[in-house]
């Protein structure tokens, strides 16, 4: 397997690859490399922060059969906000350091597919781990699990869906966003399927509860079939439509291959996926297909804010002294983990970049990585113009971020990499002629500084 193809693979199913790992894998076959990826991600390891205090409050109320009073609710909400920040940071660290990188990248993908948010850390953490658990498993079981999650029943109002007054929110998004795509169902299908999901609810602990008395047991007609359908039956019928396999494969293709769809490749994937709806099988097919490694797919995608942050941390491990600043950067860049903009999630692609975010992206590496600011100044000279721009940038985005960059780790990992070879390790695509001229004009004082210079190029935004 070519070196550039291994790098492409790890940029797409992860956030990059370090030289030592690249050298090790370059001696192996494509089959062996792919097998190791799936083997490393076989086990499901929950991501959890300590929510025992909140759980104890809910348990006490449940045992007494009481509702939480206003003061206790405020306490729980405050604790939950703190824990959601903790979970956000923990997820970033998991993404940057996990051995099961494919499962974690898939979890990130599914979080922007089965979009959901909640102000309860208990429910949202549970939902996040449901995504992680099913990320490479059976899609049918996945959809059913998502439909019964406390966070989802709240988010799309399934909890209010009763036979006397059906609520169509979940039924609509199930087909429009989660399984079939716009225009592949009728309004009648939405109404009938909403009746099938009546009675879905949860208890205070976040466990699924089916309220039989609220369920409409009457006959429903859905996609031409008639019966006393349940929510599980509706999902079965949806998965019988090949459009479901094609829709999901199209989203996987856009995320992992290219924003521009190749219908032939998506149809190939859909044929594999439709057989058994096994996510691992279709991912394995995609990653072992020759077209995945075509030149037009390498370095063709704009990094999401999370890919940008985690990719930077992969090369130079960077910790924030104040976790809120990590959240602040996510907000500035336009993607906060666990806090999607709406039920459709983030649009991705070119929407990640605008006049504000591109300026921030180009300056962040020098701000975060030990203040290694980029300048054309020679040693011993002062570039007053560059310094003024630097101060203006700090003023615009608040106080200088307090970070600790592990340059010792970087030096160890890149010890045997010549400065002239850094570009192929840091960048996914070729640089423009103007970027080449810019790089040649800079003083290559050290690997550390040159790394930051490369990260400050527009080309670094691509993966």
TORKETOR-282818 format. One line per field, with one value per residue (C-alpha): residue number from 1; residue in one letter; x, y, z. Coordinates in nm, 4 decimals. Layout:
N
zanu: NUM:... .
sepa: a:... .
X: X:... .
Y: Y:... .
Z: Z:... .
END
This chain:
463
zanu: 1:2:3:4:5:6:7:8:9:10:11:12:13:14:15:16:17:18:19:20:21:22:23:24:25:26:27:28:29:30:31:32:33:34:35:36:37:38:39:40:41:42:43:44:45:46:47:48:49:50:51:52:53:54:55:56:57:58:59:60:61:62:63:64:65:66:67:68:69:70:71:72:73:74:75:76:77:78:79:80:81:82:83:84:85:86:87:88:89:90:91:92:93:94:95:96:97:98:99:100:101:102:103:104:105:106:107:108:109:110:111:112:113:114:115:116:117:118:119:120:121:122:123:124:125:126:127:128:129:130:131:132:133:134:135:136:137:138:139:140:141:142:143:144:145:146:147:148:149:150:151:152:153:154:155:156:157:158:159:160:161:162:163:164:165:166:167:168:169:170:171:172:173:174:175:176:177:178:179:180:181:182:183:184:185:186:187:188:189:190:191:192:193:194:195:196:197:198:199:200:201:202:203:204:205:206:207:208:209:210:211:212:213:214:215:216:217:218:219:220:221:222:223:224:225:226:227:228:229:230:231:232:233:234:235:236:237:238:239:240:241:242:243:244:245:246:247:248:249:250:251:252:253:254:255:256:257:258:259:260:261:262:263:264:265:266:267:268:269:270:271:272:273:274:275:276:277:278:279:280:281:282:283:284:285:286:287:288:289:290:291:292:293:294:295:296:297:298:299:300:301:302:303:304:305:306:307:308:309:310:311:312:313:314:315:316:317:318:319:320:321:322:323:324:325:326:327:328:329:330:331:332:333:334:335:336:337:338:339:340:341:342:343:344:345:346:347:348:349:350:351:352:353:354:355:356:357:358:359:360:361:362:363:364:365:366:367:368:369:370:371:372:373:374:375:376:377:378:379:380:381:382:383:384:385:386:387:388:389:390:391:392:393:394:395:396:397:398:399:400:401:402:403:404:405:406:407:408:409:410:411:412:413:414:415:416:417:418:419:420:421:422:423:424:425:426:427:428:429:430:431:432:433:434:435:436:437:438:439:440:441:442:443:444:445:446:447:448:449:450:451:452:453:454:455:456:457:458:459:460:461:462:463 .
sepa: x:x:x:x:x:x:x:x:x:x:x:x:x:x:x:x:x:x:x:x:x:x:x:x:x:x:x:x:x:x:x:x:x:x:x:x:x:x:x:x:x:x:x:x:x:x:x:x:x:x:x:x:x:x:x:x:x:x:x:x:x:x:x:x:x:x:x:x:x:x:x:x:x:x:x:x:x:x:x:x:x:x:x:x:x:x:x:x:x:x:x:x:x:x:x:x:x:x:x:x:x:x:x:x:x:x:x:x:x:x:x:x:x:x:x:x:x:x:x:x:x:x:x:x:x:x:x:x:x:x:x:x:x:x:x:x:x:x:x:x:x:x:x:x:x:x:x:x:x:x:x:x:x:x:x:x:x:x:x:x:x:x:x:x:x:x:x:x:x:x:x:x:x:x:x:x:x:x:x:x:x:x:x:x:x:x:x:x:x:x:x:x:x:x:x:x:x:x:x:x:x:x:x:x:x:x:x:x:x:x:x:x:x:x:x:x:x:x:x:x:x:x:x:x:x:x:x:x:x:x:x:x:x:x:x:x:x:x:x:x:x:x:x:x:x:x:x:x:x:x:x:x:x:x:x:x:x:x:x:x:x:x:x:x:x:x:x:x:x:x:x:x:x:x:x:x:x:x:x:x:x:x:x:x:x:x:x:x:x:x:x:x:x:x:x:x:x:x:x:x:x:x:x:x:x:x:x:x:x:x:x:x:x:x:x:x:x:x:x:x:x:x:x:x:x:x:x:x:x:x:x:x:x:x:x:x:x:x:x:x:x:x:x:x:x:x:x:x:x:x:x:x:x:x:x:x:x:x:x:x:x:x:x:x:x:x:x:x:x:x:x:x:x:x:x:x:x:x:x:x:x:x:x:x:x:x:x:x:x:x:x:x:x:x:x:x:x:x:x:x:x:x:x:x:x:x:x:x:x:x:x:x:x:x:x:x:x:x:x:x:x:x:x:x:x:x:x:x:x:x:x:x:x:x:x:x:x:x:x:x:x:x:x:x:x:x:x:x:x:x:x:x:x:x:x:x:x:x:x:x:x:x:x .
X: 0.0000:0.1423:0.2439:0.0122:-0.2788:-0.2130:-0.2020:-0.5269:-0.6919:-0.5938:-0.6948:-1.0422:-1.1084:-0.9150:-0.7280:-0.3892:-0.1019:0.2382:0.5656:0.6454:0.3027:0.3220:0.6605:0.5292:0.2172:0.4006:0.5494:0.2035:-0.0553:-0.3754:-0.5785:-0.3706:-0.3947:-0.7736:-0.8163:-0.6137:-0.8323:-1.1511:-0.9934:-0.8824:-1.2389:-1.4155:-1.4701:-1.7180:-1.5712:-1.8229:-1.7181:-1.8380:-1.8000:-1.9088:-2.2818:-2.3371:-2.4526:-2.7245:-2.8301:-2.8611:-3.0949:-3.3157:-3.3136:-3.4207:-3.7088:-3.8086:-3.8102:-4.0250:-4.2535:-4.1944:-4.1108:-3.7998:-3.8638:-3.7478:-3.4287:-3.3229:-3.3961:-3.1683:-2.8954:-2.9276:-2.9216:-2.6039:-2.4357:-2.5462:-2.3935:-2.0619:-2.0664:-2.1550:-1.8427:-1.6486:-1.7953:-1.7129:-1.3479:-1.3355:-1.4679:-1.2033:-0.9353:-1.0816:-1.0809:-0.7175:-0.5832:-0.8040:-0.6762:-1.0264:-1.0048:-1.2463:-1.5251:-1.4696:-1.4713:-1.7893:-1.9427:-1.8635:-2.0268:-2.3428:-2.3698:-2.4313:-2.6746:-2.8918:-2.8842:-2.9985:-2.9313:-3.0491:-2.9744:-2.9491:-2.5974:-2.7452:-2.9536:-2.7034:-2.4147:-2.6324:-2.7277:-2.3644:-2.2693:-2.5576:-2.4053:-2.0667:-2.2029:-2.3834:-2.1393:-2.0121:-2.2956:-2.6405:-2.8227:-3.1687:-3.0779:-2.9173:-3.2322:-3.4472:-3.2070:-3.2026:-3.5843:-3.6029:-3.3371:-3.4583:-3.2760:-3.4416:-3.7917:-3.7563:-3.5831:-3.8358:-4.1369:-4.2084:-4.2829:-4.5869:-4.6943:-5.0226:-5.3108:-5.5506:-5.3097:-5.0281:-4.7087:-4.5398:-4.1964:-4.0042:-4.1882:-4.1044:-3.7356:-3.7002:-3.7690:-3.6470:-3.3136:-3.2404:-3.3345:-3.4823:-3.4194:-3.6568:-3.9238:-3.9114:-4.2301:-4.5746:-4.7470:-4.9821:-4.6804:-4.5746:-4.9177:-4.9527:-4.6024:-4.6522:-4.9444:-4.7127:-4.4673:-4.7322:-4.6537:-4.2756:-4.1449:-3.8807:-3.8413:-3.6295:-3.3259:-3.3453:-3.4674:-3.7138:-4.0756:-4.3550:-4.6845:-4.9340:-5.2386:-5.1017:-5.0310:-5.2613:-5.3186:-5.5416:-5.4567:-5.2161:-5.1300:-4.7628:-4.5799:-4.8714:-4.8787:-5.1601:-5.1457:-5.1484:-4.7920:-4.5592:-4.2576:-4.0332:-4.2596:-4.2323:-3.8524:-3.8620:-4.0720:-3.8459:-3.5379:-3.7117:-3.6858:-3.3536:-3.3638:-3.2729:-2.9462:-2.8670:-2.9425:-2.7182:-2.4380:-2.4617:-2.4043:-2.1156:-1.9617:-1.9866:-1.8304:-1.5470:-1.4794:-1.5865:-1.8547:-1.9229:-2.1211:-2.0223:-2.3518:-2.1827:-1.9725:-2.2675:-2.4766:-2.1971:-2.2007:-2.5807:-2.5826:-2.3519:-2.5391:-2.8883:-2.8013:-2.7860:-2.7551:-2.4227:-2.2298:-1.8897:-1.9394:-2.0166:-1.7321:-1.4908:-1.6118:-1.5564:-1.2101:-1.0902:-1.2278:-0.9693:-1.1744:-1.1468:-0.7774:-0.8246:-0.6243:-0.9396:-1.0467:-0.7155:-0.7007:-1.0402:-1.2458:-1.2469:-1.1764:-1.4594:-1.3688:-1.3390:-1.1167:-0.9052:-0.8673:-0.8100:-0.5737:-0.3611:-0.3594:-0.2573:0.0645:0.1324:-0.0641:-0.2123:-0.4016:-0.6135:-0.5590:-0.9162:-1.1541:-1.4019:-1.1508:-1.1679:-1.5446:-1.4970:-1.2770:-1.5375:-1.7974:-1.5798:-1.5088:-1.8750:-1.9032:-1.9618:-1.9698:-2.2998:-2.4616:-2.5841:-2.7418:-3.0700:-3.2117:-3.0429:-2.7020:-2.4020:-2.4027:-2.0285:-1.8235:-1.7771:-2.0074:-1.7219:-1.5340:-1.6264:-1.4341:-1.4165:-1.3450:-1.0691:-0.8796:-0.9138:-0.8102:-0.4956:-0.3918:-0.4910:-0.1839:0.0506:-0.1729:-0.2159:0.1206:0.3399:0.2832:0.5078:0.3937:0.4728:0.6685:0.9134:1.1511:1.5122:1.6705:1.7380:1.5021:1.1543:0.8612:0.6513:0.3713:0.3367:0.3430:0.0667:-0.1470:-0.0875:-0.2051:-0.5137:-0.6014:-0.5681:-0.7916:-1.0601:-1.0729:-1.0195:-0.7305:-0.4506:-0.5450:-0.3623:-0.2400:0.0383:0.1835:0.3813:0.6716:0.8803:0.6312:0.6427:1.0242:1.0271:0.7683:0.9359:1.2971:1.3827:1.1818:1.3763:1.2286:1.2094:0.9723:0.7424:0.4989:0.3812:0.3232:0.1298:-0.0584:-0.3013:-0.2760:-0.0148:0.0501:-0.0164:0.2638:0.2066:0.2253:0.5500:0.6977:0.5795:0.7356:1.0643:1.0776:1.0437:1.3292:1.3246:1.4667:1.3375:1.1033:0.8752:0.8421:0.8163:0.5360:0.3396:0.4108:0.2601:-0.0417:-0.0997:-0.1492:-0.4894:-0.3883:-0.3889:-0.7666:-0.8003:-0.7966 .
Y: 0.0000:0.3384:0.5762:0.8514:0.6077:0.5046:0.8716:0.9352:0.6386:0.7597:1.1174:1.0021:0.7313:0.9254:1.2538:1.1791:0.9390:0.9835:0.8898:0.5823:0.4297:0.5172:0.3458:0.0368:0.0105:0.0784:-0.2706:-0.4328:-0.5185:-0.3205:-0.6147:-0.6379:-0.2623:-0.2572:-0.5680:-0.4095:-0.0978:-0.2966:-0.5240:-0.2228:-0.0859:-0.4145:-0.3482:-0.0894:0.1216:0.3707:0.7321:0.8410:1.1245:1.0852:1.1587:0.9724:1.2850:1.3587:0.9940:0.9830:1.2841:1.1246:0.7879:0.9454:1.1254:0.8080:0.5990:0.8572:0.9003:1.2732:1.5399:1.7525:2.0875:2.4091:2.4451:2.0844:2.1224:2.4281:2.2333:1.9451:2.1835:2.3508:2.0153:1.8983:2.2005:2.1403:1.7725:1.8394:2.0564:1.7722:1.5241:1.7541:1.7734:1.3985:1.3262:1.5510:1.3661:1.0285:1.1334:1.2442:0.9475:0.6449:0.3181:0.2415:0.5423:0.4079:0.3549:0.7043:0.8668:0.6735:0.7973:1.1524:1.0797:0.9318:1.2252:1.4456:1.1940:1.0940:1.4523:1.5057:1.7335:1.7561:1.9589:1.6424:1.5000:1.1624:1.1405:1.2922:1.0793:0.7711:0.8763:0.9406:0.5920:0.4404:0.6001:0.4581:0.1107:0.0717:0.2751:-0.0294:-0.2719:-0.3581:-0.0521:-0.1915:-0.2390:0.1064:0.2848:0.1025:0.1914:0.5589:0.5691:0.4575:0.6859:0.9291:1.2208:1.1475:1.0971:1.4407:1.6116:1.5058:1.4966:1.1240:1.1492:1.3652:1.1269:0.9709:0.8028:1.0837:1.3424:1.2004:1.4057:1.3703:1.5167:1.1929:1.0095:1.2886:1.3166:0.9376:0.9299:1.2719:1.2789:0.9372:0.6791:0.7817:1.1466:1.4181:1.3216:0.9454:0.9143:1.0746:1.2905:0.9968:0.7782:1.0314:1.0406:0.6624:0.5986:0.8613:0.6500:0.3477:0.5307:0.6406:0.5327:0.5758:0.7376:0.7091:0.7339:0.9772:0.7499:0.7594:0.4015:0.3367:0.2949:0.1810:0.3246:0.0768:0.2857:0.5742:0.3501:0.3428:-0.0267:0.0326:-0.0591:0.1677:0.1756:0.2502:0.2217:0.0205:-0.2274:-0.2477:-0.3824:-0.3001:-0.1723:-0.0864:0.1425:-0.1594:-0.2666:0.0777:0.0601:-0.2867:-0.1563:0.1469:-0.0764:-0.2856:0.0195:0.0145:0.3931:0.3653:0.1834:0.4328:0.7349:0.6166:0.5195:0.8623:1.0299:0.7961:0.8707:1.2474:1.2258:0.9827:1.0113:1.3310:1.5985:1.5398:1.2174:0.9502:0.7686:0.4503:0.4217:0.4962:0.2343:-0.0196:0.0568:0.0446:-0.3024:-0.4236:-0.2443:-0.3513:-0.7214:-0.7113:-0.3450:-0.4276:-0.1026:-0.2710:-0.4565:-0.1433:0.0506:-0.2331:-0.2376:0.1369:0.1340:-0.1523:-0.0047:0.1354:0.4491:0.5452:0.6206:0.8052:1.1270:1.3392:1.2162:1.2862:1.6223:1.7122:1.7731:2.0743:1.9727:2.0213:2.2324:1.9130:1.7505:2.0668:2.0734:1.6997:1.6851:1.9574:1.7726:1.4522:1.6125:1.8256:1.7151:2.0350:2.0767:2.3739:2.5007:2.6280:2.3734:2.6530:2.7921:2.4667:2.5105:2.8742:2.7763:2.5241:2.8009:3.0410:2.7762:2.6782:2.3283:2.2522:1.8828:1.7759:2.1033:2.0757:2.3827:2.2033:1.8587:1.8613:1.9023:2.0808:2.1206:2.0587:2.1117:2.4722:2.5919:2.5379:2.8319:3.1999:3.5266:3.5013:3.1311:3.1194:3.4000:3.2168:2.8825:3.0335:3.1972:2.9297:2.7056:2.9911:3.1007:2.7553:2.5940:2.7695:3.1089:3.0162:3.3139:3.3073:3.5946:3.6659:3.8401:3.7288:3.6297:3.9308:4.1577:4.2774:4.2632:4.5479:4.5021:4.1321:4.2051:4.4643:4.2150:3.9599:4.1958:4.2941:3.9280:3.8628:4.1622:4.0393:3.6868:3.7664:3.6831:3.4614:3.0982:2.9310:2.6010:2.3550:2.2058:1.8847:1.9643:1.6855:1.4339:1.6101:1.6043:1.2335:1.1487:1.3569:1.2950:1.1099:1.3320:1.5927:1.9425:1.8958:1.5994:1.7725:1.8868:1.5355:1.4528:1.7704:1.8508:1.6297:1.8143:1.9877:2.3525:2.6323:2.8190:3.1221:2.8994:2.7458:3.0913:3.1894:2.8814:2.9388:3.2954:3.1902:3.1068:2.7336:2.7875:2.4591:2.1690:2.3166:2.6511:2.4987:2.2702:2.5740:2.7468:2.4534:2.4427:2.8116:2.7575:2.7405:2.3925:2.2673:2.3139:2.0182:1.6498 .
Z: 0.0000:-0.0996:0.1776:0.0523:0.0531:0.4137:0.5106:0.3219:0.4945:0.8414:0.7720:0.6744:0.9349:1.1983:1.2287:1.0784:1.1291:1.2925:1.1167:1.3280:1.2703:0.9015:0.8662:1.0435:0.8288:0.5022:0.5310:0.5478:0.2855:0.2392:0.3683:0.6864:0.7502:0.7064:0.9218:1.2033:1.1912:1.2377:1.4983:1.7048:1.6935:1.7668:2.1352:2.2556:2.5357:2.6835:2.7286:3.0701:3.3164:3.6765:3.7041:4.0319:4.2196:3.9612:3.9445:4.3235:4.3180:4.0515:4.2287:4.5561:4.3861:4.2017:4.5220:4.6984:4.4000:4.4071:4.1489:4.1889:4.3547:4.1848:4.3899:4.3268:3.9557:3.9402:4.1193:3.8736:3.5763:3.7038:3.7630:3.4205:3.2451:3.4202:3.3311:2.9661:2.9395:3.0990:2.8511:2.5596:2.6662:2.7357:2.3861:2.2257:2.4233:2.3216:1.9559:1.9792:2.1731:2.1159:1.9712:1.8390:1.6096:1.3470:1.6010:1.7389:1.3940:1.3125:1.6393:1.5291:1.1934:1.3455:1.5901:1.2860:1.1366:1.4324:1.5549:1.9114:2.2062:2.5641:2.8767:3.0867:3.1060:3.1991:2.8833:2.6407:2.7690:2.7345:2.3795:2.2882:2.4018:2.2068:1.8965:1.9942:2.0694:1.7356:1.5231:1.3309:1.3975:1.2679:1.1320:1.2104:1.5776:1.5679:1.4463:1.7001:1.9821:1.8805:1.8636:2.2276:2.3725:2.6386:2.4742:2.1386:2.2799:2.4377:2.1447:1.8795:2.1105:2.0951:2.4659:2.3782:2.0999:2.2170:2.0369:2.1238:1.9795:1.7611:1.7346:1.3941:1.4710:1.5181:1.2389:0.9948:1.0861:1.0980:0.7251:0.6126:0.7954:0.9448:0.6804:0.3429:0.2582:0.1428:-0.1082:-0.0579:0.1490:0.1638:0.4233:0.4790:0.5606:0.8232:0.9855:0.9921:1.1244:1.3970:1.5224:1.5382:1.7666:2.0166:2.3726:2.3474:2.6649:2.9396:3.3140:3.5167:3.4911:3.1123:3.0640:2.7809:2.8860:2.6548:2.7741:2.6342:2.7178:2.5096:2.2092:1.9063:1.8398:1.5391:1.1803:0.9912:0.6226:0.5608:0.2266:0.0891:0.3764:0.6319:0.9842:1.3541:1.3234:1.6109:1.5891:1.5258:1.2377:1.0800:1.0924:0.9343:0.6445:0.5969:0.5722:0.3074:0.0792:-0.1040:-0.0961:0.2723:0.1915:-0.0845:0.1351:0.4189:0.1796:0.0170:0.3531:0.4355:0.0944:0.1417:0.4868:0.4184:0.0438:-0.1303:-0.1042:-0.4737:-0.5102:-0.7603:-0.8150:-0.9372:-0.6230:-0.3945:-0.5742:-0.5226:-0.1509:-0.1358:-0.2950:-0.0171:0.2620:0.1524:0.1904:0.5708:0.6810:0.8472:0.8889:0.9240:0.5948:0.3939:0.5566:0.4815:0.1189:0.0860:0.2434:0.0235:-0.3009:-0.5389:-0.6007:-0.2317:-0.2984:-0.6300:-0.6492:-0.6800:-0.3343:-0.1572:0.0199:-0.1282:0.1878:0.4191:0.7773:1.0212:1.3276:1.5346:1.2706:1.2712:1.6511:1.6938:1.3946:1.5503:1.8838:1.7065:1.5800:1.8885:2.1980:2.3397:2.6654:2.7650:3.1187:3.1123:2.9490:2.8705:2.6212:2.4235:2.4118:2.3116:2.0164:1.9025:1.9160:1.7160:1.4532:1.4268:1.5737:1.9416:2.0258:2.1868:2.0764:1.7142:1.5495:1.4644:1.3865:1.0440:1.2070:1.0573:0.6784:0.6485:0.3330:0.2261:0.5054:0.7522:0.6029:0.5967:0.6256:1.0051:1.0514:0.7887:0.9647:1.2953:1.1455:0.9924:1.3202:1.5721:1.5321:1.6222:1.9126:2.0633:2.0052:2.2576:2.1003:1.8070:1.5986:1.2263:1.0816:0.7990:1.0349:1.0476:1.3777:1.5935:1.3986:1.4926:1.2488:1.3917:1.1340:1.2142:1.5877:1.5483:1.3550:1.6263:1.9004:1.6985:1.6537:2.0287:2.1016:1.8605:2.0030:2.3674:2.5942:2.4710:2.5077:2.7924:2.6557:2.7202:2.4024:2.4370:2.2062:2.3594:2.2222:1.8850:1.8774:1.9602:1.6938:1.4228:1.5261:1.2079:0.9728:0.7782:0.7556:0.3792:0.4370:0.6848:0.4213:0.3304:0.6989:0.7831:0.4623:0.2712:-0.0611:-0.2735:-0.1942:-0.4407:-0.6147:-0.3905:-0.0804:-0.2090:-0.2530:0.0954:0.2545:0.0734:0.1989:0.5618:0.7922:0.8697:1.2172:1.3609:1.2980:1.5607:1.3850:1.0389:1.1579:1.2766:0.9443:0.7554:0.9865:0.9159:0.5422:0.3692:0.2483:0.6081:0.6093:0.3744:0.4545 .
END
